[in-house]
Amino acid sequence: MLDNRTEQKFLEASRRRGRKAAKRGVLDPLILQSNDRVPYFAELASLRDRKIREIDEQAHRAEEQAKFDDAHALAEAERLRRETELIDRRLAEIEQQIATTTRQLDLLAMRASRWNRFRDSLRERLEERWLRARFRDLPPQVPQPRDPGDSASAEENGDRDWVTVPRTPEPPQRPPVPETSGTADRMGLARVWEGLHKRPGMPGWMTTSLLLVILAVEIPIYWVAYQPFHGIGNISADAQTGMLAVSTAVLMVILPHLAGHVLRRRPETGAVRQAWVPALVLLAVWGVLAGVLGVIRARYVMQSEEGSDEEVSETAGDFAGAGDGAEVTRLIDRLDLAPQTVVWLFCALLLLSGGLGFLLALCKEHPHLNAYRAAVEKRAELLRRRERSAAEAERAHVIAETSDARREDRRAATEDRTRAVRDLHEAAAHAYLDGVSMAAADPAVTEAAMRLSEQWPLLPATRHEPAR
């Protein structure tokens, strides 16, 4: 298929060739009125047949590609259907995990509320004893028995009072609260978890960043503390000092962090219940190491330094019997600090830096809460995947179901293109005769060209096409 401008150029070229043929006298009435074809018509028929073959080849390749796409669409639809079923099963498992974790969190909320009630009862007893000890004339308060209905409801809810709480005066009556919206029973015992926070208290990337910052801060301290053992100014000694400083810093930061991590994960299902024993032992070892390293660093700061020659001579004049010995000065003497202050300073810094890693591990969410958040996020991700899978499956089904209609459309489009090519070359043949009739000097040639142009089609039919 050609655009309008190219078609106009093609027709104009045919018209020019007709004018040139008429001016040169190539055509005469016998040639135009005989049954033999005009030579230019055979050339146009050859061009037309070649273009039609190209269209047929393109249509054949398009049909093969369409069949492959339809088969791929069917296979993709089946794959997406299975993937959707798998996602549905995983969603059901996630929903079960969420329900289980919610029940565990509800149990934790009930235990916390029970402990608060026990603590309030103890405080109430202490307050009552203090009031009776101070005000002797207070009448004795006799605890009233609980109503049978309250006991029955408490037993049904699984709440057996293991602490005797005196009955306080009933507050003013409030409007009844629907059971679906209440989170506590008549005794004030919370039975439902309060809900998930929007974001975790300490994200993982923030914990890692803080640990790296602490590690970068501690490395110079250990570098200076280990320099007296290996020397200064030697490449080998500096390499040994650096390796020992980095390894010590990593050990002193990671060790308390791992201990806090173990302690934090104790309530998790399947966790080692007695893991707190080695964790606390390692914390004790870490504390001793922090103290030793702090003492080493403090001793390095408090070491004596020989004064200059001028200071020695001035000091020798002030003290009798000093002789020619050099005066010894220390940094803590010039700063007016006590040795214990320097020791405690470095020990506290090391303990504080490692303690931050320990607190970072304890700042993580409760294992049940972490499991609930992970399950909720996984459910949201699976829902998004299911939506995408369902949309793609629907698209694949549509492609597979409309294969016949698209095949008919492709066939009709091929026929339209072939018909347009035939019409274009027929128009070129008529343009050729038009040029002949306009430029011919012999009226007989003009009349023969006009009579020949009344025929349709002028070009011979292709081999696989019946003559029209």
C-alpha positions as CSV (number, residue, x, y, z in Angstrom):
1,M,0.0,0.0,0.0
2,L,1.2,3.5,-0.9
3,D,0.3,6.9,0.5
4,N,-1.6,9.4,-1.5
5,R,1.4,11.4,-2.7
6,T,3.2,8.2,-3.9
7,E,0.1,7.0,-5.7
8,Q,-0.3,10.3,-7.4
9,K,3.4,10.2,-8.5
10,F,2.9,6.6,-9.8
11,L,-0.2,7.6,-11.8
12,E,1.5,10.7,-13.2
13,A,4.5,8.6,-14.2
14,S,2.2,6.2,-16.1
15,R,0.5,9.2,-17.8
16,R,3.9,10.6,-18.9
17,R,4.9,7.2,-20.3
18,G,1.7,7.2,-22.3
19,R,2.4,10.6,-23.7
20,K,6.0,9.7,-24.6
21,A,4.8,6.5,-26.4
22,A,2.2,8.5,-28.4
23,K,4.7,11.1,-29.5
24,R,7.2,8.5,-30.6
25,G,4.6,6.7,-32.6
26,V,5.1,3.4,-30.8
27,L,1.4,2.7,-30.7
28,D,-1.0,2.6,-33.6
29,P,-4.7,1.6,-33.9
30,L,-3.9,-2.0,-34.8
31,I,-1.9,-2.5,-31.6
32,L,-4.6,-0.8,-29.5
33,Q,-7.5,-2.7,-31.1
34,S,-5.9,-6.1,-31.3
35,N,-6.3,-8.8,-28.7
36,D,-2.6,-8.6,-27.7
37,R,-1.8,-6.7,-24.6
38,V,0.0,-3.4,-24.6
39,P,3.7,-4.0,-23.5
40,Y,3.3,-1.5,-20.6
41,F,0.3,-3.4,-19.4
42,A,2.4,-6.5,-19.0
43,E,4.9,-4.6,-17.0
44,L,2.1,-3.2,-14.7
45,A,0.7,-6.7,-14.3
46,S,4.2,-8.0,-13.2
47,L,4.6,-5.2,-10.7
48,R,1.0,-5.9,-9.4
49,D,1.6,-9.7,-9.0
50,R,4.9,-9.1,-7.1
51,K,3.2,-6.7,-4.7
52,I,0.4,-9.2,-4.2
53,R,2.8,-12.0,-3.4
54,E,4.5,-9.7,-0.9
55,I,1.1,-9.1,0.7
56,D,0.4,-12.8,0.8
57,E,3.7,-13.6,2.4
58,Q,3.2,-10.9,5.0
59,A,-0.3,-12.3,5.7
60,H,1.1,-15.8,6.1
61,R,3.8,-14.7,8.5
62,A,1.2,-12.7,10.5
63,E,-1.0,-15.7,10.6
64,E,1.8,-17.9,12.0
65,Q,2.7,-15.3,14.6
66,A,-1.0,-14.9,15.5
67,K,-1.3,-18.7,16.0
68,F,1.8,-18.7,18.2
69,D,0.4,-15.8,20.2
70,D,-2.9,-17.5,20.7
71,A,-1.3,-20.7,21.9
72,H,0.9,-18.7,24.2
73,A,-2.1,-16.8,25.5
74,L,-3.8,-20.1,26.3
75,A,-0.8,-21.4,28.1
76,E,-0.4,-18.1,30.0
77,A,-4.0,-18.2,31.0
78,E,-3.6,-21.7,32.4
79,R,-0.4,-20.7,34.2
80,L,-2.1,-17.6,35.7
81,R,-5.1,-19.7,36.8
82,R,-2.8,-22.1,38.7
83,E,-0.8,-19.1,40.1
84,T,-4.1,-17.6,41.3
85,E,-5.1,-20.8,43.0
86,L,-1.7,-21.0,44.7
87,I,-2.0,-17.4,45.9
88,D,-5.5,-18.2,47.3
89,R,-4.1,-21.1,49.3
90,R,-1.2,-18.9,50.6
91,L,-3.7,-16.2,51.5
92,A,-5.7,-18.8,53.5
93,E,-2.6,-19.8,55.3
94,I,-1.7,-16.2,56.0
95,E,-5.2,-15.5,57.3
96,Q,-4.8,-18.5,59.7
97,Q,-1.5,-17.1,60.9
98,I,-3.0,-13.7,61.5
99,A,-5.8,-15.2,63.5
100,T,-3.4,-17.3,65.6
101,T,-1.1,-14.3,66.2
102,T,-4.1,-12.1,67.1
103,R,-5.2,-14.7,69.7
104,Q,-1.7,-14.7,71.2
105,L,-1.6,-10.9,71.4
106,D,-5.1,-11.0,73.0
107,L,-3.6,-13.4,75.6
108,L,-0.7,-11.0,76.2
109,A,-3.2,-8.1,76.7
110,M,-5.2,-10.1,79.2
111,R,-2.0,-11.0,81.2
112,A,-0.9,-7.4,81.2
113,S,-4.4,-6.3,82.4
114,R,-4.4,-9.0,85.1
115,W,-1.0,-7.9,86.3
116,N,-2.2,-4.3,86.4
117,R,-5.3,-5.3,88.4
118,F,-3.1,-7.3,90.8
119,R,-0.8,-4.3,91.2
120,D,-3.8,-2.0,91.9
121,S,-5.2,-4.3,94.5
122,L,-1.8,-4.4,96.3
123,R,-1.6,-0.6,96.2
124,E,-5.2,-0.3,97.5
125,R,-4.4,-2.6,100.4
126,L,-1.3,-0.6,101.3
127,E,-3.2,2.6,101.1
128,E,-6.0,1.1,103.4
129,R,-3.4,0.0,105.9
130,W,-1.7,3.4,105.9
131,L,-5.1,5.1,106.4
132,R,-6.0,2.8,109.3
133,A,-2.7,3.2,110.9
134,R,-3.0,7.0,110.8
135,F,-6.7,7.3,111.5
136,R,-7.6,4.7,114.1
137,D,-11.3,5.7,114.2
138,L,-12.1,4.4,110.7
139,P,-14.8,1.8,110.6
140,P,-13.8,-1.6,109.4
141,Q,-14.7,-2.3,105.7
142,V,-16.2,-5.7,105.1
143,P,-15.8,-7.0,101.6
144,Q,-19.1,-7.7,100.0
145,P,-19.5,-11.1,98.2
146,R,-19.5,-11.0,94.4
147,D,-22.7,-11.6,92.6
148,P,-23.3,-15.1,91.3
149,G,-23.8,-13.7,87.8
150,D,-20.4,-12.0,87.9
151,S,-18.7,-15.3,89.0
152,A,-20.5,-17.2,86.3
153,S,-19.5,-14.7,83.6
154,A,-15.9,-14.7,84.9
155,E,-15.7,-18.5,84.8
156,E,-17.2,-18.5,81.3
157,N,-14.5,-16.1,80.2
158,G,-11.8,-18.2,81.7
159,D,-11.0,-15.6,84.5
160,R,-10.7,-17.3,87.9
161,D,-9.8,-14.7,90.5
162,W,-6.6,-15.6,92.2
163,V,-6.4,-12.3,94.0
164,T,-9.1,-11.2,96.5
165,V,-10.0,-7.6,95.6
166,P,-12.3,-5.6,98.0
167,R,-15.4,-4.4,96.4
168,T,-15.4,-0.7,95.9
169,P,-18.5,1.4,95.7
170,E,-20.1,1.1,92.3
171,P,-19.6,4.2,90.0
172,P,-22.6,5.9,88.4
173,Q,-24.4,3.8,85.9
174,R,-23.2,4.3,82.3
175,P,-25.0,3.6,79.1
176,P,-24.6,-0.1,78.1
177,V,-21.8,-0.7,75.6
178,P,-22.4,-3.2,72.8
179,E,-20.5,-6.4,73.1
180,T,-18.9,-6.1,69.7
181,S,-17.3,-2.7,70.6
182,G,-16.2,-3.5,74.1
183,T,-12.6,-4.5,74.9
184,A,-12.9,-5.2,78.6
185,D,-15.2,-7.2,80.9
186,R,-17.1,-5.9,83.9
187,M,-14.1,-6.3,86.2
188,G,-11.9,-4.1,84.0
189,L,-9.9,-7.0,82.5
190,A,-8.9,-6.2,78.9
191,R,-9.5,-9.2,76.6
192,V,-8.6,-7.7,73.2
193,W,-5.3,-6.5,71.9
194,E,-5.2,-2.7,71.3
195,G,-4.0,-3.0,67.7
196,L,-1.0,-2.6,65.5
197,H,1.1,0.5,65.3
198,K,1.5,2.1,61.9
199,R,5.2,1.6,61.8
200,P,7.6,-0.5,64.0
201,G,9.4,1.3,66.8
202,M,12.9,0.8,65.4
203,P,13.2,-0.1,61.7
204,G,15.9,-2.5,60.6
205,W,17.8,0.0,58.5
206,M,18.0,2.4,61.5
207,T,19.3,-0.3,63.8
208,T,22.0,-1.2,61.3
209,S,23.0,2.4,60.8
210,L,23.3,3.1,64.5
211,L,25.4,-0.1,65.0
212,L,27.7,1.0,62.2
213,V,28.0,4.5,63.7
214,I,28.9,3.0,67.1
215,L,31.4,0.7,65.5
216,A,33.1,3.6,63.7
217,V,33.3,5.6,67.0
218,E,34.9,2.7,68.9
219,I,37.6,1.7,66.4
220,P,39.8,4.8,67.1
221,I,39.6,4.1,70.9
222,Y,40.8,0.6,70.5
223,W,43.4,1.7,68.0
224,V,45.0,4.0,70.6
225,A,44.6,1.5,73.4
226,Y,46.5,-1.2,71.4
227,Q,49.3,1.0,70.1
228,P,51.6,0.4,73.1
229,F,51.5,-3.3,72.5
230,H,52.7,-3.1,68.9
231,G,54.5,0.2,68.5
232,I,54.0,3.3,66.5
233,G,55.4,4.3,63.1
234,N,55.9,0.7,61.7
235,I,53.6,-0.5,58.9
236,S,53.5,-4.0,60.2
237,A,52.7,-2.8,63.7
238,D,50.0,-0.4,62.5
239,A,48.4,-3.3,60.5
240,Q,48.4,-5.5,63.6
241,T,47.0,-2.7,65.7
242,G,44.3,-1.9,63.1
243,M,43.2,-5.6,62.8
244,L,43.0,-6.0,66.5
245,A,41.1,-2.7,67.0
246,V,38.6,-3.6,64.3
247,S,38.0,-7.1,65.6
248,T,37.7,-5.8,69.2
249,A,35.2,-3.1,68.1
250,V,33.1,-5.6,66.2
251,L,33.1,-8.0,69.2
252,M,32.3,-5.3,71.8
253,V,29.4,-4.0,69.7
254,I,27.9,-7.3,68.3
255,L,28.2,-9.3,71.5
256,P,25.7,-7.2,73.6
257,H,23.5,-6.7,70.6
258,L,23.2,-10.5,70.1
259,A,22.6,-11.0,73.8
260,G,19.7,-8.5,73.7
261,H,18.4,-10.1,70.5
262,V,18.3,-13.5,72.3
263,L,16.6,-12.1,75.3
264,R,14.0,-10.3,73.1
265,R,13.1,-13.4,71.2
266,R,12.6,-15.6,74.2
267,P,8.7,-15.5,74.0
268,E,8.9,-16.7,70.4
269,T,7.5,-20.2,69.7
270,G,10.4,-22.7,69.4
271,A,12.9,-20.4,71.1
272,V,15.4,-21.8,73.6
273,R,13.9,-21.0,77.0
274,Q,17.2,-21.1,78.9
275,A,19.0,-18.9,76.3
276,W,19.1,-16.1,78.8
277,V,21.8,-17.9,80.8
278,P,24.5,-17.7,78.1
279,A,23.3,-14.3,77.1
280,L,23.8,-12.9,80.6
281,V,27.1,-14.7,80.9
282,L,28.3,-13.1,77.7
283,L,27.1,-9.7,78.9
284,A,29.1,-10.2,82.1
285,V,32.2,-11.1,80.0
286,W,31.6,-8.0,77.9
287,G,31.4,-5.8,81.0
288,V,34.7,-7.1,82.3
289,L,36.3,-6.6,78.9
290,A,35.0,-3.1,78.7
291,G,36.5,-2.4,82.2
292,V,39.9,-3.8,81.2
293,L,40.0,-2.0,78.0
294,G,39.0,1.2,79.7
295,V,41.8,0.8,82.3
296,I,44.3,0.2,79.4
297,R,43.1,3.3,77.6
298,A,43.3,5.4,80.8
299,R,46.8,4.1,81.7
300,Y,47.9,5.1,78.2
301,V,46.6,8.6,78.8
302,M,48.1,8.8,82.3
303,Q,51.6,7.7,81.3
304,S,54.4,10.0,82.2
305,E,56.1,12.3,79.7
306,E,59.5,13.7,80.0
307,G,59.6,17.5,80.0
308,S,61.8,19.7,77.8
309,D,65.3,20.9,78.7
310,E,64.1,24.4,79.7
311,E,61.4,22.9,82.0
312,V,64.0,20.6,83.5
313,S,66.5,23.4,84.2
314,E,63.8,25.6,85.8
315,T,62.5,22.9,88.0
316,A,66.1,21.9,89.0
317,G,66.6,25.5,90.4
318,D,63.6,25.3,92.5
319,F,64.1,21.9,94.2
320,A,67.3,21.1,96.0
321,G,69.0,17.9,95.2
322,A,67.3,17.5,91.9
323,G,70.6,17.1,90.2
324,D,70.5,16.7,86.5
325,G,67.4,14.5,86.4
326,A,64.5,15.4,84.1
327,E,61.1,16.4,85.6
328,V,58.3,14.0,84.8
329,T,54.9,15.5,84.0
330,R,51.6,13.7,83.3
331,L,48.5,14.8,81.3
332,I,46.1,14.3,84.1
333,D,48.3,16.5,86.3
334,R,48.1,19.3,83.8
335,L,44.4,18.9,83.5
336,D,44.0,18.6,87.2
337,L,42.1,15.2,87.0
338,A,42.1,12.3,89.4
339,P,43.2,8.9,88.0
340,Q,39.9,7.3,89.0
341,T,38.0,9.9,86.9
342,V,39.9,9.0,83.7
343,V,39.5,5.3,84.3
344,W,35.7,5.6,85.0
345,L,35.4,7.9,81.9
346,F,36.8,5.4,79.4
347,C,35.0,2.4,81.1
348,A,31.7,4.3,81.0
349,L,32.2,5.2,77.3
350,L,32.8,1.6,76.4
351,L,29.9,0.3,78.5
352,L,27.6,3.0,77.0
353,S,28.5,2.2,73.4
354,G,28.0,-1.5,73.9
355,G,24.9,-0.9,75.9
356,L,23.4,1.1,73.0
357,G,23.7,-2.1,70.9
358,F,22.0,-4.0,73.7
359,L,19.2,-1.5,73.8
360,L,18.8,-1.6,70.0
361,A,18.2,-5.3,70.2
362,L,15.6,-4.8,73.0
363,C,13.9,-2.1,71.0
364,K,12.7,-4.6,68.4
365,E,9.1,-5.6,68.4
366,H,7.7,-8.4,70.4
367,P,8.0,-11.7,68.4
368,H,4.2,-12.1,68.3
369,L,3.8,-8.5,67.1
370,N,6.6,-8.9,64.6
371,A,4.9,-12.1,63.3
372,Y,1.6,-10.3,63.0
373,R,3.1,-7.4,61.1
374,A,5.0,-9.7,58.8
375,A,1.8,-11.7,58.1
376,V,-0.2,-8.5,57.4
377,E,2.5,-7.2,55.0
378,K,2.7,-10.6,53.3
379,R,-1.1,-10.7,52.9
380,A,-1.1,-7.2,51.3
381,E,1.7,-8.3,48.9
382,L,-0.2,-11.5,48.0
383,L,-3.4,-9.5,47.4
384,R,-1.5,-7.2,45.0
385,R,-0.1,-10.2,43.2
386,R,-3.5,-11.8,43.0
387,E,-5.0,-8.6,41.4
388,R,-2.2,-8.5,38.8
389,S,-2.5,-12.2,38.1
390,A,-6.3,-12.0,37.8
391,A,-6.0,-9.0,35.4
392,E,-3.4,-10.8,33.3
393,A,-5.4,-14.0,33.2
394,E,-8.5,-12.0,32.1
395,R,-6.4,-10.4,29.3
396,A,-5.1,-13.8,28.2
397,H,-8.6,-15.3,28.2
398,V,-9.8,-12.4,26.0
399,I,-7.0,-12.9,23.6
400,A,-7.7,-16.6,23.4
401,E,-11.4,-16.2,22.9
402,T,-11.1,-13.6,20.2
403,S,-8.7,-15.5,18.0
404,D,-11.3,-16.5,15.4
405,A,-12.6,-12.9,15.1
406,R,-9.1,-11.6,14.8
407,R,-8.3,-14.2,12.1
408,E,-11.3,-13.0,10.1
409,D,-10.2,-9.4,10.5
410,R,-6.8,-10.3,9.2
411,R,-8.2,-12.1,6.2
412,A,-10.5,-9.2,5.4
413,A,-7.6,-6.7,5.7
414,T,-5.4,-8.9,3.4
415,E,-8.2,-8.9,0.8
416,D,-8.6,-5.1,1.1
417,R,-4.9,-4.6,0.5
418,T,-4.9,-6.9,-2.5
419,R,-7.9,-5.2,-4.0
420,A,-6.3,-1.8,-3.4
421,V,-3.2,-2.9,-5.2
422,R,-5.2,-4.2,-8.2
423,D,-7.2,-1.0,-8.4
424,L,-4.0,1.1,-8.2
425,H,-2.4,-0.7,-11.1
426,E,-5.6,-0.6,-13.1
427,A,-5.7,3.1,-12.6
428,A,-2.1,3.3,-13.8
429,A,-3.1,1.5,-17.0
430,H,-6.0,3.9,-17.6
431,A,-3.7,6.8,-16.9
432,Y,-1.3,5.4,-19.5
433,L,-4.1,5.4,-22.1
434,D,-5.2,8.8,-21.0
435,G,-1.7,10.1,-21.8
436,V,-1.7,8.3,-25.1
437,S,-5.1,9.9,-26.1
438,M,-4.0,13.3,-25.1
439,A,-0.6,13.3,-26.9
440,A,-1.3,11.3,-30.0
441,A,-1.2,13.2,-33.3
442,D,-3.3,10.6,-35.1
443,P,-7.1,10.8,-34.4
444,A,-7.4,7.1,-35.0
445,V,-4.9,6.3,-32.2
446,T,-6.8,8.6,-29.9
447,E,-10.1,6.9,-30.7
448,A,-8.6,3.4,-30.3
449,A,-7.1,4.4,-26.9
450,M,-10.4,5.8,-25.8
451,R,-12.3,2.6,-26.8
452,L,-9.7,0.5,-25.0
453,S,-10.0,2.5,-21.8
454,E,-13.7,1.6,-21.7
455,Q,-12.7,-2.0,-20.7
456,W,-12.2,-3.1,-17.1
457,P,-9.9,-4.7,-16.2
458,L,-7.2,-3.9,-18.6
459,L,-4.4,-5.9,-17.0
460,P,-4.2,-9.6,-17.3
461,A,-5.2,-11.7,-14.3
462,T,-2.7,-13.5,-12.1
463,R,-2.2,-17.2,-12.4
464,H,-4.0,-18.1,-9.2
465,E,-6.8,-15.7,-9.8
466,P,-9.7,-16.4,-12.2
467,A,-10.0,-13.9,-15.1
468,R,-12.7,-11.3,-14.6
